[in-house]
Amino acid sequence: MTGDDRPRVAVFRPDDERLTDAVETLDALGVEAVPDPMLEIRPTGAVPEGADWIVFTSKTGVELADEAGWSPADAAGEGRDGVDTVERATPAIACIGSSTADAVREAGWPVDLIPEEYSSTGLVAAFDALGVDGVRIEVARSDHGSHVLLDGLRDAGATVHETVLYELVRPEGSGDSAEAAARGDLAGACFTSSLTVDHFLDAAEERGVRDGALAGLDDAVVGCIGHPTRETAESHGVTVDVVPAEATFEALAESVVAELDA
């Protein structure tokens, strides 16, 4: 352990304001954060194409589109084949999650749909309830998006196109948290996506501590945002203790700390 005798909880957010906010959140909850970014964002330079609906699955995607000078008006009136197929003046916007929706509003764009369940499955269900047969839907996201969303929308009758706005890679030098887990120095871990689980275990393997890291996680409180992240963790033999009802880091952190205190 370190000189700080508080429980140590690993967090894997990208090394930007999200990591800073996550560390501050854990600190306010009375635990010591172990920041170990497992995701690095590499923009592709692409922007969303024309459609009846634009789907954003993350705050990052919204910010990259906005920084590129894109707006919903740019995707109005023309499909990707150049044929005028869009009836709306501008596309409607759907978002997975409140933080994504907040980013859309901050960019000055309207939010037309947020599913009750912040997941690909939840968004498919929301679109299915609306009825999207023959509707063109543009999904703008990372290169690691789930096929559940694309397949589900197509099964509902929509014409779906995906634009990869950014790639997600494991940062060089990541893995300190895996060594901490292997030493038994982690009380908890907050996984925010399936990819953070994969990258944590890849880093552990690279450092030669995969078995020890898995054992350390077994002794810790492991929290995951969303059931897909939980399923990924469990597929690797990680026991997941908490999945908050709300898919936000704040809810995840609170759930993990509450389990530590239980």
N, C-alpha and C positions, 0 to 999 in steps of 0.2 A: 504494500500500500504506500501511498505518498504521505507527506506531512499533513495533508488535508484528510481528516478522518470521516468525511461524509461518504455515503455510498457513491460508487463511480458508475456512471451510465454512458454507454457509447452512443454517439450520434453520427450519422453518415451523410449528411446533407452536402450539396455542392459548396465549395469554398467561396461564398459570397455572403450577401446579407442574410440568406436563409440559414447558414451555419451560425452566424453571429446571433441571430434571433433565437435559434434553437438552444445555443449555449446559455443565453440569458434566461430563457424559459426554464431550463433545468436548474439553473442556479437559484431562481426565484422559488422553485419547488423544494429547495434544500438539499440538492444532490450535486456532486461534482461531475460536470460534463467531460467526456473523453471524446473530443472532436477528431474524426478520422474520415475526411471526405472520400466517398466511394464513387462519386460521379463528377465527371468533368464535361462541360457543355461545349460542343464545337458546332457553331452555326453553319448551315449549308449555303445560306444566301437565298434560299427559295422562299417564296411567299405563297399564300393560299390562292388557288385558282377559282374560276367562276362556278357558282352553284346556287341552288335555292337556299341551302343551309351551309354554314361554315361551323365545323365542330372544333373547338379548342379543348385539349385535354390537360393543359398545364399553364401555369402563370408564365413560365419561361417561353412557351410558344407564342403567347400573346405579346409579350415584351419584344421578342425578336421581330415579329411582324410589324409592330408599331415602330420600332427603331429603324426598320427598313423603309419606312414611309408608306407602308401599305394601309389601306382602310377598307371597310366593307364595300364602299362605293366602287373600288377597283375591281371587285368580283361581281358586279351587277351586270345583268343583261347579256352576258356571254358565257356559254359553256366552254369547256376546254377544247371542243372540236370547232369552235368559232361560230356555232349556230346559236342564234338568239332563242334561248329556251327558258330564260328566267323571267317569271311574271312579276316578281317583286321589284320595287325600285332599287332596293339593296337586299342582299341575302340576310336571312335571319341567322342569329348566332346562338349556338348551344355550347354549354360549358360543363365539364365534369368538375364539380367542387366549387366551394365558395371563394377560395383564394383565386381561382382562375376567373370566376365571374367578376370579382373585385378588380382584377387587372384589366379586364375588358372595359369595365365602366371607367376606370382611371384613364384609359386610352381615349375615352369619349364615345365609345360605341355602345349600343343597346344590347342587353342580354335578353334573349327570348325564351330560353329553356335551360333549366338546371334540374337534373333528375333528383328524385328523392334519395336514391342510393347513389353515392358518389363513386361510380364504377362504370366500366364499359357495359356490363350487364344491365345496370340501372338506366344508362342512357338508351340502350337498345329498347328496353321496355317502355321508356317514355316516348320514344319515336314511334314504336309500334302502336301505342295508344292513340297517338295523333293520326296515324295512317300516312305512310310515306310511299305508297305504291307509285312508281314513276317519278318520284322526287329525286333531284340531284343533290347529293350530300358530299361536301368536301371535308375530309378529316385532315387537320393540320396538326402535326405532332412530332415526336422524336422517332428515331429509327428503331426503337425497341417497343413500339406500341403493340398491344395485344390484338391478335386476329379475331378475338371475340367481338370486337366492335365492328370491324369491317364485314365479317361473315354474318353477324346478326342483322345489320342494316340491309345487306343484300337479300337475306332471307325474308325480310319484311317488305321487299319489293323495290327498295331504293336503288338508284344508280350511284355507286360510291367511287370516289377517287381519293387517294391519299397523297399528301405532300409532306415530305420529311423536312421539317424546319431546322432540326439540329440532331447531331449524333451525341450519344452518351458513351463515354469511355471511362475506364478506371484510371484515376490519376497516378502518375509515377510517385512512388514512395508511400503509397497507402498501405495500411496493414498493422499499424501500431496497436489498434484495438484488438486485433486477432492475437497478437502476442500477449496483451493484457489478459484476454480471456483464457489463454493457455496457462498463464501464471495463476489464475484464480483471482485476478484483480478487478473483475467486472461484476457489479451487482445487477446490472441491467443493460439492455440494448434496445435501441429504437430503430427498427427497419421501416423505411418509408416507401419502398418499392421492391419488386422482385429482383431488380437489377442490383440493389444494394446488398441483398442477400448473396447473390451470385458473386459479386465483386469481393465481398468480405471473405467468402470461402476461397476464391481464387487467390487473394492476397495471403490468406493463411497457408494455402498450398505452396505458394511461391516462397514463403518464409520457413516452410518445413514444420508448421505447427497445426495443420488442419485437424488432426485427431484431438490435440489438446484444446484447440479453440472450440470444437464441438462439445467437448466435455465441460469446458468453462461456461458455454452458453446453457448447457443443461442445468448447471448450478445457479444460473442467473435468471432474472425475470426478462423474458423476451417479449417485446411488443411489436406488432405489425400493423401498418395501415392497410386495411382492406383484406378481403379473403383471398384474392389472387396472390398477394405477398405471403400470406399465411401458408397457402398451398405450396408455394415455392420453397419456403423454409422447411416445411414438414417433409417435402420430397427429398430434402438433403439430410433428414434425420434430426432437424432442430425442433425441439418442443416449444410451441408458442403458447405463452401464458395469457396474453391479452390482445384483443382486437377492438379498439374503441368503436362505438356506434357512429361517431362523427369522424370523417376521414381528413383530419387536420393534424399537424404536428403537435399543437397544443393539447388536443385531446389524447393523442398517443402518449405524450410525456406525462400527463396527469394520470393516465391509466397505469403506466409502468410504475410511477412513484407510489400510487395508492396500493398497488400489489406489493411493493417493497415494504410498505408500512403495515400491511395486513397481518 
